[in-house]
């Protein structure tokens, strides 16, 4: 596919304002179209700051292939959090043929919500979204995710009809925010231990467009598993395709790494 054809396609999928602000990939860069696991950085528009992200592209990728994309949002302070051993998402992506993106979210601050205002349900009451973040930082965290997606999609000729987003705990709230904000950009969301207060959620935006895979470990002591079950049922009652999986032996930080096969089965079906 030519660059002109690809840009025409990406304009259909991405809101024009988001594409306009995202830097274009540089064909002369040393790592341009490199495959395997890698660290990248780009200059954030308006500030010029180098913002890192982690990227995996299957080693057998060729420029004529259009691979689906999984964005995995960090829950801790580092782009490495979701890649800790056994790095299951990448291992499964290699076997299934997926690109995996791990954006920083502009700043490596705790409790990233990436612009979401949906509180996470916790044992002692709902969370306060983006507590400790300035409004500017939170907005830039949101923009960072879409910037990196646009850069990678252009550089690797990604399948823009099959972009998925994964988040855990506060970034689970963020994933639900992104699919509601851009329902035409995402085919599905994987929510790990991230039950939200759905009172003001715009369910209608997802109907017929976005599917959910909600998982929660039965050994999770941080967020209540019952809340994830109830959230899933609420989405289903509002006409959204949603599946709930209880992960035997899954703890708060490990549940999704125990069932990468089921996560990718969910994505393969869409």
C-alpha positions, 0 to 999 in steps of 0.5 A: 500500500502506498503512503498516500493510500495509507494516509487516506485510510488513516484519515478515515479511522483517526480524527483529523485533529489527532492525526494532525498533532501526531508526529510522522515516523521518520524513514531515515531513523536508525530503527525505522521499521525495526522488528522485535522488542524495542524502546522508542521515543518521539518528540511530544508536539508543542513541548519537544520533550522526548517521550518513551514508549515500548514497542513489539513488532513480530520478527517475521513482519514485512511491510506488505502485512497489516497486523492488528494492534494491542495497546497495553496501558501501564498501571505502574510508573514504567512502560516496563510494568506490563512486560514483567516476566513472563511477558505473556502479552508479547509472547502470545503476540509473537505467536498470533501476529500482533503489534504491541504498544506500551505508551508512557502516558506523558509522565510516569506518575502513579495512577494514570487515568489518561483523561478518564473521569470514571472512578474505579470501585475499590473496597474503601470506596471509589477512586479519585481519577487522576489524583495528583495529576494536573489537568494539563498532564492528564490531557497530555497523557491522553494525547500521548496514547493516540500520538504513539498509535498514529506513529506506529500505525503509519510506520508499520502499515497496521490494520486500523480496523483491529486496534484493541486496548488493554488496561488494569486498575486505573488504566482499565478506567482509561481503556473504557474512556478511550473506547467511548471517546473513539468508538470507531478507532477501537474494536475491543477493550480488555479490562483487568481488575478495573471495575468502574462506576458506570453511572455516567457512562455513554453506553450507546457509543459502544453498541455494535462497535466495541466489545469488552473482555473483562477479567479479574483474578480470584485472589485479587485483594485490591479491587472487588471481583464482584464489582467487575462481574456487576460492571460486565452485566451492566454493559451487557444489559445496555446492549454491549457485547461483554464477557467476564472471566474469573482467573483462578489463582490470579492476583491483582497484578498477575491475572491477565498474564495467566490467560493470554490465550483467552485474551488473544482468542477474544481479539482474534474473533474480531 
